[in-house]
Amino acid sequence: MSEIENISKAVIKRIAGLKQKKNRDETGLFVAEGEKCINELKEAFPIVHYLTPDNTPMRDLERLSSLRTPQGFIAVFKQPLYHLQQIDYKQLIVVLDGIQDPGNMGTILRTCDWFGIQDVVCSAQTVDCFSQKVVQASMGALAHVRVHYVPALTEYLNNVRLSHPDLPFYGTLLDGNNLYEQDAVAQKKKGLIIMGNEGNGITEEVRRQITHSLYIPSYSNNHIESLNVGIATAIILAYFRLKENEK
């Protein structure tokens, strides 16, 4: 998309509307900001509009931005269409049960990208990965990680269990088994790793599906209830990759 594209007031209005999920769903579009993030995403998704200070007044760029300090570069992309049939269950898959914070979601996607996770499955209650704040926080990870939303997470898990009965379902629970114990990680190279909501954790219905409960032990005397879900995801994925490479 050339920077000399004529950006009309009507286009500005449509882009502003993409801050609402219903408009993103209806149009199949999403917004990204910043040259680095845009350059990463344009390798994977078709770009529809590209706004810069050369073709758009700065006041409009600031109005469209979700950042405290707008960077002056905004792009509109087409959302990808993924299918659950694309998931390879011989790999590790991250499942998100009601993650709400855009920053946490973005961090988890960046972490999954870093550790080579190809697919992330989300409950309907999980924040939209194409919201501007998530896109910004994920810093281009959406170009490398397929994000799937399912209307009923328990139904999805039931179907996976029927088709892959030996697949381990890992879940992070406060009363789970110490992550660092040898028997806590049954199969290092494959399985579903389920992460729960920031405040309430994994829902009871999903909890019943877990075959291997995991807990990240604290080595502090300070009584902090739990880790941030983004940090917890990073620790768990790092440990899985470590065990996977052990001889």
Wavefront OBJ file of the C-alpha trace (Angstrom):
o trace
v 0.000 0.000 0.000
v 1.527 3.288 -1.076
v 1.904 6.132 1.377
v 0.339 8.493 -1.200
v -3.045 6.818 -0.783
v -5.768 9.420 -0.382
v -7.109 9.084 3.171
v -10.586 10.572 3.191
v -12.708 11.551 6.173
v -14.901 8.516 5.470
v -11.856 6.230 5.725
v -10.816 7.902 8.974
v -14.312 7.313 10.363
v -14.272 3.630 9.383
v -10.861 3.121 10.940
v -12.000 4.820 14.152
v -14.904 2.377 14.265
v -12.481 -0.565 14.352
v -11.825 0.186 18.009
v -15.110 -1.651 18.593
v -15.095 -5.432 18.328
v -18.429 -5.609 16.521
v -17.015 -3.477 13.706
v -13.856 -5.581 13.510
v -16.010 -8.699 13.288
v -18.281 -7.215 10.613
v -15.469 -5.908 8.414
v -12.827 -8.561 9.094
v -10.260 -5.803 9.630
v -7.921 -4.741 12.422
v -5.564 -1.858 13.189
v -1.851 -1.883 13.995
v 0.425 0.977 15.006
v 4.128 1.691 14.702
v 6.500 0.945 11.820
v 8.085 -2.103 13.464
v 4.774 -3.796 14.238
v 3.333 -2.904 10.824
v 6.383 -4.224 8.969
v 6.117 -7.526 10.842
v 2.414 -7.935 10.169
v 2.472 -6.971 6.496
v 4.534 -10.083 5.785
v 1.533 -12.191 6.830
v -1.644 -10.156 6.284
v -2.974 -8.028 3.399
v -2.761 -4.331 4.158
v -5.827 -2.234 3.320
v -4.839 1.289 4.412
v -1.544 2.788 5.505
v -1.666 6.134 7.294
v 1.423 8.271 7.879
v 2.093 11.963 8.543
v 2.532 12.292 4.763
v -1.062 11.428 3.924
v -2.983 12.012 7.145
v -3.168 15.049 9.465
v -1.446 14.382 12.782
v -4.619 15.264 14.683
v -6.380 12.348 12.944
v -3.467 9.978 13.619
v -3.615 10.949 17.289
v -7.374 10.378 17.393
v -7.023 6.914 15.857
v -4.136 5.889 18.078
v -4.494 3.837 21.251
v -1.087 4.981 22.506
v -0.291 7.764 24.937
v 2.431 8.868 22.526
v 1.211 8.173 18.974
v 3.955 7.030 16.598
v 2.332 8.493 13.494
v 2.068 5.219 11.546
v -1.202 3.297 11.448
v -2.166 0.407 9.188
v -5.390 -1.473 8.615
v -5.051 -5.186 7.864
v -7.369 -7.997 6.857
v -7.875 -10.555 9.595
v -6.737 -14.100 8.819
v -9.142 -17.021 8.625
v -7.914 -20.027 10.574
v -9.480 -23.435 11.139
v -9.140 -25.818 14.059
v -8.210 -28.510 11.537
v -4.900 -26.689 11.048
v -3.788 -27.499 14.591
v -1.035 -30.098 14.913
v -1.634 -32.014 18.139
v 1.870 -33.443 18.017
v 2.987 -30.011 19.208
v 2.407 -27.950 22.351
v -0.750 -25.837 22.183
v -1.668 -23.015 24.555
v -5.312 -22.711 25.611
v -6.592 -19.484 27.192
v -9.622 -19.673 29.451
v -10.966 -16.147 29.884
v -7.847 -13.961 29.708
v -9.179 -10.393 29.936
v -6.289 -7.945 30.074
v -5.024 -6.819 26.629
v -1.483 -6.429 27.968
v -1.484 -9.980 29.312
v -2.889 -11.295 26.040
v -0.231 -9.493 24.035
v 2.524 -10.774 26.329
v 1.246 -14.344 26.042
v 1.210 -14.138 22.234
v 4.752 -12.754 22.155
v 5.837 -15.496 24.535
v 4.196 -18.178 22.397
v 5.946 -16.790 19.339
v 9.287 -16.844 21.168
v 8.882 -20.466 22.237
v 7.612 -21.695 18.884
v 3.962 -22.243 19.759
v 2.044 -22.264 16.486
v -1.530 -22.343 17.784
v -3.372 -20.660 20.640
v -6.989 -21.637 21.358
v -9.163 -19.134 23.227
v -12.517 -19.291 24.960
v -15.190 -16.869 23.773
v -14.627 -14.911 27.003
v -10.981 -14.203 26.154
v -10.122 -10.688 24.992
v -10.088 -10.157 21.219
v -6.572 -10.643 19.885
v -7.285 -8.045 17.179
v -8.065 -5.188 19.538
v -5.560 -2.368 19.060
v -4.096 -2.753 22.532
v -3.509 -6.495 22.090
v -2.037 -6.017 18.610
v 0.322 -3.377 19.983
v 1.331 -5.477 22.991
v 1.920 -8.563 20.852
v 4.452 -6.654 18.699
v 3.929 -8.605 15.501
v 3.482 -12.050 17.081
v 0.103 -12.371 15.338
v 2.034 -12.868 12.113
v 3.492 -16.112 13.461
v 0.906 -17.497 15.914
v -2.522 -18.697 14.820
v -5.209 -17.634 17.310
v -8.455 -19.622 17.310
v -11.623 -18.682 19.219
v -14.112 -21.393 20.113
v -17.705 -20.709 21.251
v -17.601 -23.402 23.953
v -14.190 -24.307 25.341
v -15.391 -27.424 27.182
v -16.933 -28.783 23.984
v -13.692 -28.150 22.120
v -11.685 -29.949 24.814
v -14.113 -32.873 24.761
v -13.690 -33.207 21.014
v -9.908 -33.099 21.307
v -9.977 -35.804 23.964
v -12.136 -38.040 21.777
v -9.795 -37.705 18.809
v -6.555 -37.703 20.839
v -7.229 -39.778 23.979
v -3.561 -39.933 25.017
v -2.950 -36.209 24.744
v -2.093 -34.624 28.117
v -4.121 -31.616 29.252
v -1.957 -29.462 31.509
v -3.525 -26.808 33.708
v -2.059 -24.231 36.066
v -3.669 -24.567 39.491
v -2.719 -23.296 42.941
v -3.130 -26.840 44.264
v -1.298 -28.417 41.325
v 1.884 -30.487 41.261
v 5.247 -28.767 41.497
v 6.261 -27.891 37.934
v 9.883 -28.784 38.623
v 9.195 -32.336 39.717
v 10.073 -34.866 37.046
v 6.650 -36.488 36.882
v 4.748 -33.205 36.545
v 5.486 -33.003 32.813
v 4.324 -36.252 31.243
v 4.984 -35.687 27.530
v 7.334 -32.816 26.889
v 6.761 -32.204 23.194
v 2.970 -32.248 22.953
v -0.131 -31.407 24.936
v -2.544 -28.618 25.751
v -1.312 -26.045 28.278
v -4.359 -24.303 29.775
v -3.990 -20.871 31.371
v -6.838 -19.298 33.330
v -8.377 -15.908 33.966
v -6.310 -13.317 35.855
v -8.614 -13.224 38.870
v -10.559 -16.469 38.856
v -8.165 -18.902 37.229
v -9.416 -21.832 35.178
v -13.189 -22.329 35.179
v -14.559 -25.364 37.009
v -15.837 -26.987 33.807
v -12.423 -26.719 32.158
v -10.630 -27.728 35.364
v -12.356 -31.110 35.192
v -10.681 -31.727 31.845
v -7.137 -31.355 33.202
v -5.075 -34.540 33.359
v -1.875 -32.964 34.735
v -2.146 -30.039 37.153
v 0.872 -27.758 37.428
v 1.979 -25.256 40.035
v 4.950 -22.871 39.870
v 6.418 -22.954 43.385
v 7.415 -19.762 45.154
v 10.885 -19.406 46.667
v 9.980 -16.264 48.580
v 8.794 -15.826 52.142
v 6.483 -13.070 50.956
v 2.930 -14.305 50.644
v 2.054 -13.328 47.072
v -0.999 -15.274 45.952
v -0.043 -15.904 42.352
v 2.047 -14.832 39.376
v 0.868 -12.651 36.522
v -0.569 -14.979 33.872
v 1.788 -13.685 31.182
v 4.831 -14.389 33.356
v 3.441 -17.774 34.374
v 2.985 -18.731 30.730
v 6.585 -17.793 29.981
v 7.921 -19.861 32.895
v 5.897 -22.921 31.935
v 6.821 -22.775 28.248
v 10.491 -22.248 29.088
v 10.423 -25.295 31.363
v 8.712 -27.447 28.745
v 11.312 -26.474 26.144
v 14.102 -27.178 28.631
v 12.778 -30.665 29.394
v 12.156 -31.308 25.709
v 15.845 -30.762 24.958
v 17.172 -32.882 27.769
v 19.037 -35.964 26.623
l 1 2 3 4 5 6 7 8 9 10 11 12 13 14 15 16 17 18 19 20 21 22 23 24 25 26 27 28 29 30 31 32 33 34 35 36 37 38 39 40 41 42 43 44 45 46 47 48 49 50 51 52 53 54 55 56 57 58 59 60 61 62 63 64 65 66 67 68 69 70 71 72 73 74 75 76 77 78 79 80 81 82 83 84 85 86 87 88 89 90 91 92 93 94 95 96 97 98 99 100 101 102 103 104 105 106 107 108 109 110 111 112 113 114 115 116 117 118 119 120 121 122 123 124 125 126 127 128 129 130 131 132 133 134 135 136 137 138 139 140 141 142 143 144 145 146 147 148 149 150 151 152 153 154 155 156 157 158 159 160 161 162 163 164 165 166 167 168 169 170 171 172 173 174 175 176 177 178 179 180 181 182 183 184 185 186 187 188 189 190 191 192 193 194 195 196 197 198 199 200 201 202 203 204 205 206 207 208 209 210 211 212 213 214 215 216 217 218 219 220 221 222 223 224 225 226 227 228 229 230 231 232 233 234 235 236 237 238 239 240 241 242 243 244 245 246 247
